[in-house]
Amino acid sequence: MKTSTSSNLRFLVLPILVAGLLSVSNVFAQESNASRGRRVSNSPAAEATITVNEQFLNSFLAAIFDNLKEPAMPLTMGGAECPSEIRLKREVEGVRTAVHFENGRITGPLAFAGAYSSSLMGCIEFSGWADSEVNLEFDQTRRALVARFRLREIHLNNTPAVLNGPLLNMVQTAIDRRYNPVDLFTLEQLSTRVNIQPAGGALQLRATEVRPEITPGALTLHITYEFVRG
């Protein structure tokens, strides 16, 4: 994960920079609290950018499979003989779960296996992979960067092709009901407080908006900040 004008780097450098300026000048120390408050509140919005490449997210996916259980999601009500769930797999029949960044889109194959209970055919076990797409947008009402997952096509192994459509609808419906939209980052999570001891106070670095930019090989988040006393 790399940063351009990284928010994490800025959070570390800002108090050091301010402390150095204060140590060589008494001007700031002689200003009134009211004057400082006005200047902070009138400051223009600032932007920090965080850039994540494909390797970072794919390494994150690998760490999930290495350290945790396979992610699973229930599909329909099933009995003990048929769990009716779908599990994300690291790889199925040579197709590996991965993330790719394209112009404006996040895509990638999702390998899976599972089973579901059919009233006509009983317990049906399946495996395969799906073409997936993730759309990102900033939701002002939720005050968060949200993701919506969509499956475009399912490829089943050793399973009748007639099941592709019903299974695709079943999985997409389960995702929409239980997960979509997913809050990736809220403005509160992207905000922080910096204690500037030489200045006798602290600043709130308050995130006000997030704009995602997806380019080949990278996802960049443009985060707009306002600085307020606090």
N, C-alpha and C positions, 0 to 999 in steps of 0.2 A: 504494500500500500504506500503510495507516495502522495505528497501534498504539494500544491502550488499555492504560495502564500498560505501555507497550511494553518488551519485554525489551531491545531495543537501547538505548533511552533510559535504562533503569535501569542498564545496564552502564556508561554514560558518567557518570551522575549519582552513582552510589554512591560511587566513590572520592573525588570532589570533596566530597560531603557529609561523609564520614567524616573527611577531612583538615581540614575547617572545624571540626568538633566537637572534634577533637584539639587544634587550635591555641588554643582558648579555655578548655580545661580540662586539668588535669594528672591527673585521676582515672584515665583510661584508661591513661596512661603508667605509673602507679604500680601497676597490677594485675599480678599474676603471670601468667606464661604459662599455667600450669595453670588459673587462674581463667578466663582468656579462652577457653581450649579448651573448658571445660565449658559456658560460655555459648553458644558457637557451636553445639556439638553438641546443646544442648537447645532451640535455636530452633525455633519451629513452622514448618511448611511454608509457603512463600509461592507466590503464583500470578502469572504474567505472562500477558497476552493479546496475541495478534497477530491483527489483522483484515485480511483481503484482500477487495477487492470484485471484482465481475465485470469491471470495466474493466481492472483490473491483469492478470488472467489472459488476457483476450482480447487485450490489447496484447502480452502475452508470446507468445501464439500467432502474432500478426502478425509479431513480430520473428523467429520461427523461419522463417517463409516468406520474409521479406525478406533474411535473412542466412545461412541454412543451406539444405541440401538438403531436399526434401520427405521427411518421415519415411516409411520403407518397412519392410515386414515380409514375409518369405517365407511362402508358404502351403503348397505341396507341391513335390515334386521335379519339375523341368521341364527341358526341353532348351533349347538356345540359341535356338530359335524361339519359345519360350514361357517367360518368366521366372518365371511362377507367383508373383506377389507382389501386395501391395496397397499403394498409396501414399496417404497423407493429402494432400488437396488443400485449398487455401484456399477454393475455391468451385467448385461443379458445378451447372450449370443453375439458377442463381439461389439455391441453398442454400449458405450459408456456414458453415464450421466455427466453432463458438462454444461458450461455456460459460455455463450459467445456474444460479443458485443458487435452489433451492426449499426448502421446509420439510423439512429432514432429508435432502435429496438434491442431488446435482450431476447435471444433465442437459445435453443439447445435441446438435445435429446434427453429424455428422462426414461431410464430403464426401470422396469417395475415387475412385480409378480403379485399374485393375490388369488382371491376366490370370491364368488358371490352365489347366493341362493336363487335359483330360477324355479318358478312354480311348475314349468313344463319339463325342464332338463335336470332338475336337482342341483347338486353342488357342482359348480363349474370352476375349475382351477385354470388360471391363465398366467401368461408371462409375455413380455414384449417391451416395446418402447413407444414413446409418444413424441411427436413434434410439439414443442411448447413455445409460448411467447409470453413475455412479461412487459406490461406497460406501466410506466412510472408517471406520476403527476403530483403536484402539490395541491392538497385539499385545504382551502382556507377554513372551511367549517370545522374540520377535524384538527386543524393546525398541525398537519403532518404530511410527510412525503409518503404517499400510498402506492402500493403495487397491486395490480390486478393480473391474475394468472389465467391464461387461456390455452386449452389444448386444441391443436389444429387437426391432428390426424393420429390415429392409433394403429400400430403395427403389431399384430399378435403372432406368436409362435405356436404352430401345431394346434391352432384353434380355428373352428369354422369362421370364415370371413363374415358370415351373417351376424356374428356377435359384435363386430367392430362398432357399428352405429349405436346399438343399445349400451355398450360398455362406455363409449365415448360420452354419451349423454349422461350416464349414471355418474361417472367420475367428475365431469364438469359441473353437474348439479351439486354434487357433494362439496366441491371446492367453493362454488358460489355461496352456498348456504352456510358453510362453516368458517370460511377463511376470507374470501374476497369482500371488500378490499382489505389488504394487510397494511397496517401502519409500520413502515420501516423505521422512520425517525420522526419523533415529535419535535416541535420547536423547543419544548422544555428540555428534552434530552440534548439538544444542540447548544443550549445556553449554558453559561457558567458565570462565576463570580471571581474577580481577581482582587486580592487584597494588596493595596499599594501602601505599605507601612510608612515610607518616608513622607507621603502626602497626607497622612492622617485619615485614610478612608479606603474605600473600595469602589470598584466599578462593576456594574452588571453588564456582561456582554450578552445581550438579549437577541436571539435569533428571531427574525420577523418573516422570513420567506426562504424557501428552498427551490431552486430551479435545476432539474436534472438535465444533463447533456450527455447523450450516448453517441460515441464515435467508434470506428473500428478499433477494437482492442482495449477500450477504456470507458469507464463511467465517471463523469465529473459532476460533483454537486456544487452548485454556486449558492452559498449561504449568505443572505443579507443580514447584517447586524446593526443594531443601534446600541450606543453606549449611554448608560444612565447611572447616576450616582446610587450606590447601594452597598 
